């Protein structure tokens, strides 16, 4: 059985440092600004995903190996985002 981790964020956040798998990004409340997901430990490149301000609420599946970590940068006002990931 796979065990996934979840991290709920409301601002720019280092979700995990080190190799892992990004499973899902869940936008729980309507986004009012941009969301950028990077394979990094800071808001930098490489960018794995970018959501615009009009991205609808929902679950977005990635199943993407992240070599460095997961950093989620937000320019939204009070977003409610859940990142689901797995340790390697």
Residue, then its C-alpha position, 0 to 999 in steps of 0.5 A: x500500500x502506498x502512503x501519500x503525504x498531504x500538505x495544505x498551503x495558503x501562501x508560498x511554501x516549501x512542501x518537501x525538500x528532496x526527491x519525491x513524487x508529486x501526485x496531485x494539486x487540489x485547488x480547494x477554493x477558487x483561485x484569485x491569483x496565480x499558482x506556480x509549482x517548481x521542482x525546487x526548494x525556492x520559487x525558481x525553475x524548473x517550473x512543473x505547473x502553472x495555474x492562472x487566476x481563472x483555474x477552476x477548483x478541482x484535483x489535478x493529477x501529475x504523478x511526476x518525479x521531483x528531483x529537488x523538492x516541491x515548492x509552491x508559490x502563490x500570488x493569490x489572496x488566501x488560496x486553499x491548496x492541498x499538495x499530495x506527494x509521496x516520499x521516494 
